[in-house]
Amino acid sequence: MSAPSLDLIQGANHLLSRDAKSIAHRRGAAFLARQSIESALRDALGVADAPRMRWASRFLVLGSLRRDVEADRGRLIWERWSEVCHYHCYDLVPSADVLKDRLTETAEWIAHLAKACGDD
């Protein structure tokens, strides 16, 4: 896993462990987790990345360049974090336990991505 992505995951875990009931901490953890995926994705795409490319497009490019990486799974994880980041006042923010499970899933996907891209 790339160092920035790992730092972001650790930061998200730290926020959740400080105050699991705080909506602000849970949303902050979601922003950090989503940034960790974005950082790892940029690293994996390398020169194929374009600054103005939409995130959905980046996952499509990743899937076409790297068949051994589950790009669709990565996009699903990213979208689930985005839902927490951009919730409306009538939405419920997931519990800290749910977010910790998602963080584990996120870290596993990023580790898989780093391993697959490191095999070149």
Secondary structure, 3 states (H helix, E strand, C coil): CCHHHHHHHHHHHHHHHHCCCCHHHHHHHHHHHHHHHHHHHHHHHHHHCCCCCCHHHHHHHHHHHCCCCCHHHHHHHHHHHHHHHCCCCCCCCCCHHHHHHHHHHHHHHHHHHHHHHHCC
